[in-house]
Amino acid sequence: MFAHIIPSAAWMEALAAGVYLAPSLEAQGFIHCSEISAEQLLAVANHLYAGQSGLVLLIGAERLEAAVRYEEFETSGEFFPHVYGPINLSAVVQVLPFPPQPDGTFQLPDLSGSGL
């Protein structure tokens, strides 16, 4: 399972295209994702997206057609899932609104419908 934060407009584009292509796929060769854990997901959200609205959280399953590699972030000892190809829409099991709290930070949404 993986999580990926994107603007809701990018998800609408993915629905129209039939596949999700993150800008990092072209620039770095993979799509940055997080494990579905409060610690990892919220650290990413609060570091990269603090105060941003209009975001959604994609929850994905093992139905990815692209390869996934868990790779270390710099020398942190923390490993993140990287998707080496487009995310096929059938791999996304849930799309959740992901608004910031009034102070600009994020909280983990209810993931009960994602099959976790």
N, CA, C and O atoms as a GROMACS GRO file, in nm:
protein
  464
    1MET      N    1   0.084  -0.118   0.000
    1MET     CA    2   0.000   0.000   0.000
    1MET      C    3   0.089   0.124   0.000
    1MET      O    4   0.199   0.124   0.055
    2PHE      N    5   0.038   0.228  -0.062
    2PHE     CA    6   0.112   0.353  -0.068
    2PHE      C    7   0.016   0.470  -0.060
    2PHE      O    8  -0.104   0.456  -0.081
    3ALA      N    9   0.071   0.586  -0.028
    3ALA     CA   10  -0.006   0.710  -0.028
    3ALA      C   11   0.070   0.812  -0.111
    3ALA      O   12   0.193   0.813  -0.115
    4HIS      N   13  -0.006   0.899  -0.178
    4HIS     CA   14   0.054   1.004  -0.260
    4HIS      C   15  -0.036   1.126  -0.253
    4HIS      O   16  -0.157   1.116  -0.272
    5ILE      N   17   0.023   1.241  -0.226
    5ILE     CA   18  -0.050   1.367  -0.212
    5ILE      C   19  -0.039   1.445  -0.343
    5ILE      O   20   0.070   1.466  -0.394
    6ILE      N   21  -0.154   1.487  -0.396
    6ILE     CA   22  -0.153   1.565  -0.520
    6ILE      C   23  -0.263   1.671  -0.516
    6ILE      O   24  -0.358   1.659  -0.439
    7PRO      N   25  -0.251   1.774  -0.598
    7PRO     CA   26  -0.361   1.869  -0.612
    7PRO      C   27  -0.483   1.798  -0.673
    7PRO      O   28  -0.468   1.711  -0.758
    8SER      N   29  -0.601   1.836  -0.630
    8SER     CA   30  -0.722   1.772  -0.682
    8SER      C   31  -0.732   1.790  -0.834
    8SER      O   32  -0.787   1.703  -0.902
    9ALA      N   33  -0.682   1.901  -0.887
    9ALA     CA   34  -0.684   1.922  -1.032
    9ALA      C   35  -0.600   1.818  -1.104
    9ALA      O   36  -0.635   1.774  -1.214
   10ALA      N   37  -0.488   1.777  -1.044
   10ALA     CA   38  -0.404   1.673  -1.106
   10ALA      C   39  -0.476   1.539  -1.107
   10ALA      O   40  -0.459   1.460  -1.200
   11TRP      N   41  -0.558   1.513  -1.005
   11TRP     CA   42  -0.636   1.389  -1.004
   11TRP      C   43  -0.743   1.393  -1.113
   11TRP      O   44  -0.768   1.291  -1.178
   12MET      N   45  -0.805   1.507  -1.134
   12MET     CA   46  -0.904   1.520  -1.241
   12MET      C   47  -0.838   1.496  -1.377
   12MET      O   48  -0.896   1.430  -1.464
   13GLU      N   49  -0.718   1.548  -1.395
   13GLU     CA   50  -0.643   1.524  -1.519
   13GLU      C   51  -0.612   1.376  -1.536
   13GLU      O   52  -0.620   1.323  -1.647
   14ALA      N   53  -0.575   1.310  -1.428
   14ALA     CA   54  -0.545   1.166  -1.434
   14ALA      C   55  -0.669   1.087  -1.473
   14ALA      O   56  -0.661   0.994  -1.553
   15LEU      N   57  -0.783   1.124  -1.416
   15LEU     CA   58  -0.907   1.054  -1.453
   15LEU      C   59  -0.937   1.070  -1.602
   15LEU      O   60  -0.978   0.974  -1.667
   16ALA      N   61  -0.915   1.188  -1.655
   16ALA     CA   62  -0.939   1.213  -1.798
   16ALA      C   63  -0.839   1.137  -1.884
   16ALA      O   64  -0.874   1.088  -1.992
   17ALA      N   65  -0.714   1.127  -1.837
   17ALA     CA   66  -0.609   1.061  -1.915
   17ALA      C   67  -0.610   0.910  -1.898
   17ALA      O   68  -0.558   0.837  -1.983
   18GLY      N   69  -0.669   0.862  -1.788
   18GLY     CA   70  -0.671   0.718  -1.762
   18GLY      C   71  -0.549   0.667  -1.688
   18GLY      O   72  -0.535   0.547  -1.667
   19VAL      N   73  -0.459   0.758  -1.647
   19VAL     CA   74  -0.337   0.721  -1.576
   19VAL      C   75  -0.283   0.845  -1.507
   19VAL      O   76  -0.305   0.957  -1.553
   20TYR      N   77  -0.212   0.826  -1.395
   20TYR     CA   78  -0.152   0.940  -1.325
   20TYR      C   79  -0.003   0.946  -1.354
   20TYR      O   80   0.070   0.849  -1.333
   21LEU      N   81   0.040   1.061  -1.401
   21LEU     CA   82   0.181   1.087  -1.432
   21LEU      C   83   0.226   1.208  -1.350
   21LEU      O   84   0.189   1.321  -1.382
   22ALA      N   85   0.305   1.186  -1.248
   22ALA     CA   86   0.356   1.296  -1.166
   22ALA      C   87   0.471   1.364  -1.237
   22ALA      O   88   0.544   1.299  -1.313
   23PRO      N   89   0.490   1.494  -1.216
   23PRO     CA   90   0.606   1.562  -1.276
   23PRO      C   91   0.740   1.496  -1.239
   23PRO      O   92   0.834   1.499  -1.319
   24SER      N   93   0.748   1.438  -1.120
   24SER     CA   94   0.874   1.373  -1.079
   24SER      C   95   0.906   1.250  -1.162
   24SER      O   96   1.022   1.210  -1.170
   25LEU      N   97   0.806   1.190  -1.226
   25LEU     CA   98   0.832   1.072  -1.309
   25LEU      C   99   0.923   1.109  -1.424
   25LEU      O  100   1.017   1.035  -1.456
   26GLU      N  101   0.898   1.221  -1.488
   26GLU     CA  102   0.983   1.266  -1.597
   26GLU      C  103   1.115   1.323  -1.545
   26GLU      O  104   1.221   1.297  -1.602
   27ALA      N  105   1.108   1.399  -1.438
   27ALA     CA  106   1.228   1.467  -1.386
   27ALA      C  107   1.324   1.373  -1.316
   27ALA      O  108   1.446   1.387  -1.329
   28GLN      N  109   1.270   1.276  -1.239
   28GLN     CA  110   1.356   1.190  -1.158
   28GLN      C  111   1.344   1.042  -1.192
   28GLN      O  112   1.423   0.960  -1.144
   29GLY      N  113   1.245   1.007  -1.273
   29GLY     CA  114   1.228   0.867  -1.312
   29GLY      C  115   1.137   0.787  -1.222
   29GLY      O  116   1.120   0.667  -1.244
   30PHE      N  117   1.076   0.851  -1.121
   30PHE     CA  118   0.984   0.780  -1.032
   30PHE      C  119   0.887   0.879  -0.969
   30PHE      O  120   0.908   1.000  -0.972
   31ILE      N  121   0.782   0.824  -0.910
   31ILE     CA  122   0.682   0.903  -0.838
   31ILE      C  123   0.706   0.882  -0.689
   31ILE      O  124   0.707   0.769  -0.640
   32HIS      N  125   0.725   0.992  -0.617
   32HIS     CA  126   0.745   0.987  -0.472
   32HIS      C  127   0.615   0.948  -0.403
   32HIS      O  128   0.511   1.007  -0.429
   33CYS      N  129   0.621   0.849  -0.316
   33CYS     CA  130   0.506   0.810  -0.236
   33CYS      C  131   0.550   0.795  -0.092
   33CYS      O  132   0.668   0.806  -0.060
   34SER      N  133   0.454   0.770  -0.006
   34SER     CA  134   0.479   0.747   0.135
   34SER      C  135   0.412   0.618   0.176
   34SER      O  136   0.319   0.570   0.110
   35GLU      N  137   0.460   0.562   0.284
   35GLU     CA  138   0.387   0.452   0.345
   35GLU      C  139   0.262   0.511   0.408
   35GLU      O  140   0.255   0.631   0.434
   36ILE      N  141   0.164   0.428   0.430
   36ILE     CA  142   0.041   0.475   0.493
   36ILE      C  143   0.058   0.463   0.644
   36ILE      O  144   0.003   0.373   0.708
   37SER      N  145   0.135   0.554   0.696
   37SER     CA  146   0.156   0.562   0.840
   37SER      C  147   0.149   0.709   0.877
   37SER      O  148   0.193   0.796   0.801
   38ALA      N  149   0.096   0.736   0.993
   38ALA     CA  150   0.085   0.875   1.036
   38ALA      C  151   0.222   0.940   1.038
   38ALA      O  152   0.238   1.054   0.996
   39GLU      N  153   0.321   0.869   1.088
   39GLU     CA  154   0.455   0.927   1.101
   39GLU      C  155   0.512   0.968   0.965
   39GLU      O  156   0.552   1.084   0.949
   40GLN      N  157   0.516   0.878   0.869
   40GLN     CA  158   0.578   0.909   0.741
   40GLN      C  159   0.492   1.003   0.656
   40GLN      O  160   0.543   1.101   0.603
   41LEU      N  161   0.366   0.974   0.645
   41LEU     CA  162   0.278   1.054   0.560
   41LEU      C  163   0.264   1.197   0.612
   41LEU      O  164   0.271   1.292   0.533
   42LEU      N  165   0.246   1.212   0.740
   42LEU     CA  166   0.229   1.347   0.795
   42LEU      C  167   0.360   1.426   0.793
   42LEU      O  168   0.357   1.548   0.778
   43ALA      N  169   0.473   1.359   0.808
   43ALA     CA  170   0.602   1.429   0.798
   43ALA      C  171   0.617   1.488   0.658
   43ALA      O  172   0.659   1.603   0.644
   44VAL      N  173   0.583   1.411   0.556
   44VAL     CA  174   0.591   1.460   0.418
   44VAL      C  175   0.490   1.573   0.396
   44VAL      O  176   0.525   1.678   0.342
   45ALA      N  177   0.367   1.552   0.438
   45ALA     CA  178   0.262   1.652   0.418
   45ALA      C  179   0.298   1.784   0.485
   45ALA      O  180   0.285   1.891   0.424
   46ASN      N  181   0.342   1.777   0.607
   46ASN     CA  182   0.372   1.899   0.682
   46ASN      C  183   0.500   1.967   0.635
   46ASN      O  184   0.515   2.089   0.650
   47HIS      N  185   0.590   1.893   0.579
   47HIS     CA  186   0.714   1.952   0.528
   47HIS      C  187   0.695   2.013   0.389
   47HIS      O  188   0.741   2.124   0.363
   48LEU      N  189   0.627   1.941   0.301
   48LEU     CA  190   0.616   1.986   0.161
   48LEU      C  191   0.489   2.062   0.127
   48LEU      O  192   0.487   2.141   0.032
   49TYR      N  193   0.382   2.041   0.203
   49TYR     CA  194   0.252   2.096   0.164
   49TYR      C  195   0.187   2.184   0.270
   49TYR      O  196   0.069   2.218   0.256
   50ALA      N  197   0.259   2.222   0.374
   50ALA     CA  198   0.201   2.299   0.484
   50ALA      C  199   0.120   2.419   0.432
   50ALA      O  200   0.169   2.500   0.354
   51GLY      N  201  -0.004   2.426   0.478
   51GLY     CA  202  -0.090   2.537   0.444
   51GLY      C  203  -0.155   2.532   0.307
   51GLY      O  204  -0.237   2.618   0.275
   52GLN      N  205  -0.120   2.434   0.225
   52GLN     CA  206  -0.176   2.426   0.090
   52GLN      C  207  -0.314   2.360   0.094
   52GLN      O  208  -0.334   2.259   0.161
   53SER      N  209  -0.406   2.418   0.021
   53SER     CA  210  -0.540   2.360   0.012
   53SER      C  211  -0.560   2.302  -0.127
   53SER      O  212  -0.475   2.315  -0.214
   54GLY      N  213  -0.673   2.237  -0.146
   54GLY     CA  214  -0.704   2.178  -0.276
   54GLY      C  215  -0.629   2.049  -0.303
   54GLY      O  216  -0.609   2.013  -0.419
   55LEU      N  217  -0.586   1.980  -0.198
   55LEU     CA  218  -0.511   1.856  -0.215
   55LEU      C  219  -0.600   1.734  -0.192
   55LEU      O  220  -0.700   1.741  -0.121
   56VAL      N  221  -0.561   1.624  -0.253
   56VAL     CA  222  -0.624   1.495  -0.226
   56VAL      C  223  -0.515   1.395  -0.194
   56VAL      O  224  -0.399   1.411  -0.233
   57LEU      N  225  -0.554   1.293  -0.122
   57LEU     CA  226  -0.463   1.186  -0.084
   57LEU      C  227  -0.505   1.061  -0.160
   57LEU      O  228  -0.616   1.011  -0.144
   58LEU      N  229  -0.414   1.011  -0.243
   58LEU     CA  230  -0.439   0.885  -0.314
   58LEU      C  231  -0.391   0.771  -0.226
   58LEU      O  232  -0.279   0.774  -0.175
   59ILE      N  233  -0.475   0.672  -0.209
   59ILE     CA  234  -0.437   0.550  -0.138
   59ILE      C  235  -0.433   0.440  -0.243
   59ILE      O  236  -0.532   0.413  -0.310
   60GLY      N  237  -0.318   0.377  -0.256
   60GLY     CA  238  -0.300   0.277  -0.360
   60GLY      C  239  -0.272   0.139  -0.303
   60GLY      O  240  -0.228   0.124  -0.189
   61ALA      N  241  -0.299   0.041  -0.385
   61ALA     CA  242  -0.283  -0.098  -0.345
   61ALA      C  243  -0.178  -0.167  -0.432
   61ALA      O  244  -0.113  -0.105  -0.516
   62GLU      N  245  -0.164  -0.293  -0.409
   62GLU     CA  246  -0.064  -0.373  -0.479
   62GLU      C  247  -0.096  -0.395  -0.626
   62GLU      O  248  -0.021  -0.464  -0.695
   63ARG      N  249  -0.202  -0.338  -0.676
   63ARG     CA  250  -0.240  -0.357  -0.817
   63ARG      C  251  -0.162  -0.266  -0.911
   63ARG      O  252  -0.196  -0.254  -1.028
   64LEU      N  253  -0.058  -0.204  -0.860
   64LEU     CA  254   0.025  -0.119  -0.946
   64LEU      C  255   0.088  -0.201  -1.057
   64LEU      O  256   0.138  -0.312  -1.034
   65GLU      N  257   0.085  -0.147  -1.175
   65GLU     CA  258   0.149  -0.214  -1.288
   65GLU      C  259   0.297  -0.177  -1.297
   65GLU      O  260   0.376  -0.251  -1.354
   66ALA      N  261   0.334  -0.064  -1.240
   66ALA     CA  262   0.474  -0.019  -1.239
   66ALA      C  263   0.547  -0.079  -1.120
   66ALA      O  264   0.485  -0.118  -1.020
   67ALA      N  265   0.677  -0.086  -1.130
   67ALA     CA  266   0.760  -0.138  -1.021
   67ALA      C  267   0.764  -0.039  -0.905
   67ALA      O  268   0.764   0.082  -0.926
   68VAL      N  269   0.766  -0.092  -0.784
   68VAL     CA  270   0.780  -0.010  -0.663
   68VAL      C  271   0.910  -0.054  -0.594
   68VAL      O  272   0.935  -0.173  -0.574
   69ARG      N  273   0.990   0.045  -0.559
   69ARG     CA  274   1.114   0.019  -0.484
   69ARG      C  275   1.112   0.104  -0.359
   69ARG      O  276   1.081   0.223  -0.363
   70TYR      N  277   1.147   0.043  -0.248
   70TYR     CA  278   1.162   0.118  -0.123
   70TYR      C  279   1.305   0.166  -0.117
   70TYR      O  280   1.399   0.087  -0.112
   71GLU      N  281   1.321   0.299  -0.117
   71GLU     CA  282   1.454   0.357  -0.122
   71GLU      C  283   1.472   0.456  -0.008
   71GLU      O  284   1.378   0.524   0.034
   72GLU      N  285   1.594   0.462   0.040
   72GLU     CA  286   1.628   0.547   0.153
   72GLU      C  287   1.631   0.694   0.112
   72GLU      O  288   1.684   0.729   0.007
   73PHE      N  289   1.573   0.778   0.197
   73PHE     CA  290   1.580   0.922   0.177
   73PHE      C  291   1.715   0.968   0.229
   73PHE      O  292   1.743   0.966   0.348
   74GLU      N  293   1.798   1.011   0.134
   74GLU     CA  294   1.934   1.053   0.165
   74GLU      C  295   1.998   0.949   0.257
   74GLU      O  296   2.002   0.832   0.220
   75THR      N  297   2.047   0.987   0.372
   75THR     CA  298   2.106   0.889   0.464
   75THR      C  299   2.028   0.888   0.595
   75THR      O  300   2.085   0.873   0.703
   76SER      N  301   1.896   0.904   0.584
   76SER     CA  302   1.810   0.917   0.702
   76SER      C  303   1.779   0.784   0.770
   76SER      O  304   1.741   0.782   0.887
   77GLY      N  305   1.795   0.675   0.697
   77GLY     CA  306   1.753   0.546   0.749
   77GLY      C  307   1.604   0.522   0.728
   77GLY      O  308   1.552   0.418   0.768
   78GLU      N  309   1.536   0.617   0.667
   78GLU     CA  310   1.393   0.603   0.640
   78GLU      C  311   1.373   0.572   0.492
   78GLU      O  312   1.428   0.639   0.405
   79PHE      N  313   1.293   0.468   0.466
   79PHE     CA  314   1.270   0.422   0.330
   79PHE      C  315   1.130   0.459   0.284
   79PHE      O  316   1.032   0.442   0.357
   80PHE      N  317   1.122   0.509   0.161
   80PHE     CA  318   0.996   0.552   0.102
   80PHE      C  319   0.968   0.470  -0.024
   80PHE      O  320   1.061   0.434  -0.096
   81PRO      N  321   0.840   0.441  -0.051
   81PRO     CA  322   0.808   0.373  -0.176
   81PRO      C  323   0.818   0.470  -0.294
   81PRO      O  324   0.762   0.580  -0.290
   82HIS      N  325   0.888   0.429  -0.396
   82HIS     CA  326   0.900   0.505  -0.520
   82HIS      C  327   0.840   0.420  -0.631
   82HIS      O  328   0.874   0.303  -0.646
   83VAL      N  329   0.751   0.479  -0.709
   83VAL     CA  330   0.683   0.409  -0.817
   83VAL      C  331   0.754   0.444  -0.947
   83VAL      O  332   0.757   0.560  -0.988
   84TYR      N  333   0.811   0.342  -1.011
   84TYR     CA  334   0.890   0.363  -1.133
   84TYR      C  335   0.804   0.343  -1.257
   84TYR      O  336   0.824   0.249  -1.334
   85GLY      N  337   0.710   0.433  -1.274
   85GLY     CA  338   0.621   0.433  -1.390
   85GLY      C  339   0.492   0.503  -1.353
   85GLY      O  340   0.476   0.547  -1.239
   86PRO      N  341   0.401   0.513  -1.446
   86PRO     CA  342   0.273   0.576  -1.419
   86PRO      C  343   0.194   0.496  -1.314
   86PRO      O  344   0.212   0.376  -1.300
   87ILE      N  345   0.107   0.565  -1.244
   87ILE     CA  346   0.016   0.496  -1.152
   87ILE      C  347  -0.113   0.469  -1.228
   87ILE      O  348  -0.186   0.560  -1.266
   88ASN      N  349  -0.140   0.340  -1.250
   88ASN     CA  350  -0.264   0.302  -1.316
   88ASN      C  351  -0.380   0.327  -1.220
   88ASN      O  352  -0.370   0.301  -1.101
   89LEU      N  353  -0.489   0.378  -1.273
   89LEU     CA  354  -0.602   0.418  -1.189
   89LEU      C  355  -0.662   0.301  -1.112
   89LEU      O  356  -0.719   0.321  -1.004
   90SER      N  357  -0.651   0.181  -1.165
   90SER     CA  358  -0.707   0.065  -1.094
   90SER      C  359  -0.629   0.034  -0.966
   90SER      O  360  -0.678  -0.042  -0.882
   91ALA      N  361  -0.511   0.090  -0.950
   91ALA     CA  362  -0.432   0.070  -0.828
   91ALA      C  363  -0.476   0.164  -0.716
   91ALA      O  364  -0.441   0.142  -0.600
   92VAL      N  365  -0.550   0.268  -0.749
   92VAL     CA  366  -0.595   0.365  -0.649
   92VAL      C  367  -0.727   0.315  -0.590
   92VAL      O  368  -0.828   0.306  -0.659
   93VAL      N  369  -0.722   0.282  -0.461
   93VAL     CA  370  -0.841   0.226  -0.396
   93VAL      C  371  -0.924   0.331  -0.323
   93VAL      O  372  -1.040   0.307  -0.290
   94GLN      N  373  -0.864   0.447  -0.298
   94GLN     CA  374  -0.938   0.554  -0.231
   94GLN      C  375  -0.873   0.688  -0.262
   94GLN      O  376  -0.751   0.698  -0.270
   95VAL      N  377  -0.957   0.790  -0.280
   95VAL     CA  378  -0.912   0.928  -0.299
   95VAL      C  379  -0.984   1.010  -0.192
   95VAL      O  380  -1.106   1.018  -0.189
   96LEU      N  381  -0.905   1.072  -0.106
   96LEU     CA  382  -0.961   1.146   0.006
   96LEU      C  383  -0.925   1.293   0.000
   96LEU      O  384  -0.811   1.327  -0.032
   97PRO      N  385  -1.018   1.382   0.030
   97PRO     CA  386  -0.981   1.523   0.045
   97PRO      C  387  -0.874   1.532   0.154
   97PRO      O  388  -0.880   1.459   0.254
   98PHE      N  389  -0.778   1.619   0.136
   98PHE     CA  390  -0.666   1.629   0.232
   98PHE      C  391  -0.641   1.776   0.264
   98PHE      O  392  -0.539   1.833   0.224
   99PRO      N  393  -0.736   1.839   0.336
   99PRO     CA  394  -0.721   1.982   0.369
   99PRO      C  395  -0.629   2.002   0.489
   99PRO      O  396  -0.621   1.916   0.577
  100PRO      N  397  -0.561   2.115   0.493
  100PRO     CA  398  -0.481   2.145   0.612
  100PRO      C  399  -0.572   2.190   0.727
  100PRO      O  400  -0.685   2.234   0.706
  101GLN      N  401  -0.521   2.176   0.847
  101GLN     CA  402  -0.590   2.227   0.965
  101GLN      C  403  -0.576   2.379   0.966
  101GLN      O  404  -0.497   2.432   0.887
  102PRO      N  405  -0.648   2.450   1.052
  102PRO     CA  406  -0.636   2.597   1.055
  102PRO      C  407  -0.492   2.647   1.075
  102PRO      O  408  -0.458   2.756   1.029
  103ASP      N  409  -0.408   2.568   1.142
  103ASP     CA  410  -0.269   2.611   1.162
  103ASP      C  411  -0.178   2.573   1.046
  103ASP      O  412  -0.057   2.598   1.051
  104GLY      N  413  -0.235   2.513   0.939
  104GLY     CA  414  -0.159   2.478   0.820
  104GLY      C  415  -0.101   2.338   0.820
  104GLY      O  416  -0.048   2.294   0.718
  105THR      N  417  -0.111   2.267   0.931
  105THR     CA  418  -0.060   2.130   0.937
  105THR      C  419  -0.169   2.032   0.895
  105THR      O  420  -0.285   2.069   0.878
  106PHE      N  421  -0.130   1.907   0.880
  106PHE     CA  422  -0.223   1.804   0.835
  106PHE      C  423  -0.246   1.699   0.943
  106PHE      O  424  -0.161   1.678   1.030
  107GLN      N  425  -0.361   1.635   0.936
  107GLN     CA  426  -0.394   1.521   1.020
  107GLN      C  427  -0.429   1.406   0.928
  107GLN      O  428  -0.482   1.426   0.818
  108LEU      N  429  -0.401   1.286   0.973
  108LEU     CA  430  -0.433   1.166   0.896
  108LEU      C  431  -0.584   1.153   0.884
  108LEU      O  432  -0.654   1.153   0.986
  109PRO      N  433  -0.637   1.142   0.762
  109PRO     CA  434  -0.783   1.125   0.747
  109PRO      C  435  -0.826   0.983   0.785
  109PRO      O  436  -0.742   0.895   0.806
  110ASP      N  437  -0.954   0.963   0.792
  110ASP     CA  438  -1.010   0.830   0.821
  110ASP      C  439  -0.982   0.741   0.700
  110ASP      O  440  -1.029   0.769   0.590
  111LEU      N  441  -0.908   0.634   0.721
  111LEU     CA  442  -0.873   0.543   0.612
  111LEU      C  443  -0.953   0.415   0.617
  111LEU      O  444  -0.915   0.316   0.554
  112SER      N  445  -1.062   0.413   0.690
  112SER     CA  446  -1.139   0.290   0.709
  112SER      C  447  -1.196   0.234   0.579
  112SER      O  448  -1.214   0.113   0.568
  113GLY      N  449  -1.224   0.318   0.482
  113GLY     CA  450  -1.278   0.269   0.355
  113GLY      C  451  -1.174   0.222   0.257
  113GLY      O  452  -1.209   0.180   0.146
  114SER      N  453  -1.047   0.227   0.294
  114SER     CA  454  -0.941   0.191   0.199
  114SER      C  455  -0.904   0.044   0.205
  114SER      O  456  -0.817  -0.001   0.131
  115GLY      N  457  -0.969  -0.031   0.292
  115GLY     CA  458  -0.939  -0.172   0.304
  115GLY      C  459  -0.817  -0.199   0.391
  115GLY      O  460  -0.762  -0.309   0.389
  116LEU      N  461  -0.775  -0.099   0.467
  116LEU     CA  462  -0.658  -0.116   0.554
  116LEU      C  463  -0.696  -0.179   0.685
  116LEU      O  464  -0.610  -0.201   0.770
   0.00000   0.00000   0.00000
